[in-house]
Amino acid sequence: MESDFKEYPKTLASDDFWGQVKRTVNGQPVSEEQIQLIVATIHQALQFQVGDRLLDLACGNGALSRYFFDCCDELYGVDYSPVLIDVAKRYFEQPPARRFDVADVGDYIVAEGDPMRFTKVLCYGSFPYFPEQTARLVLSTLNTDFRNVQRVFIGNLPDIERNTEFYTDGLDHSAELKEHNSKIGIWRSQDEFMQLAADCGWQAQIQRMPEGFYAAHYRYDVLLVRAS
């Protein structure tokens, strides 16, 4: 699956932004209305303020990142796919304040030279594909090293208790549910994610998208705030 995420975007048009990151329904890119639901949810959760600097982890091709350019003094996105970052740089990058670089999230999070500059963090649609060790490394390092970050939004997480709402073919998909390199990545219950967050120093607030959202029936979002 890792190679799929790196190679698949090459098969699509360079401006098929949602197709490249598989933000699709039945193979078709989601509507702008759906994207605006995502954007509004992130806005409400992160509560942008003057002077904010946003770190976008596993940012893909920057198509979602661009909606937050006007909300912060800096937006910096990293993704391990050279193809997607090439699209981000070609279509969306506005240096020096809106930049994108190729980097594995697990490698980047411990190598960032100035973590204190960031105030908010976004990770949308990608967290389930992090190996468990990387997931814990990311959350714990954000807590210990990125001390000015008070809010982290992690979006579009698959709920293991609702996996049959997605897998409707009647087959047994249990072997895939805890594999980061499977079609959907690692499925976690809300309680599992809350415990993961607590282990890494965060308090998790579970959120669900409106019923009209295309993945509301089997996914949830999480807002992390520092544990008191």
Protein Blocks (a to p, Z undefined) as FASTA:
>chain_A
ZZmmmmmmmmpcfklmmlmnopaeehiacdfklmmmmmmmmmmmnopaehiacddehkln
olmmmmmmmmpfbdcdddfblklmmmmmmmmgccfkbccddddfklmmmmomblmlpmbd
cdehklmmpcfklmmmmmmmmmmmmmmbmbdcdehiacfklmmmmmmnopafklmmmcfk
bmnopaddfklmmmmmmmnopacddddddfklmklmmpccddddddZZ
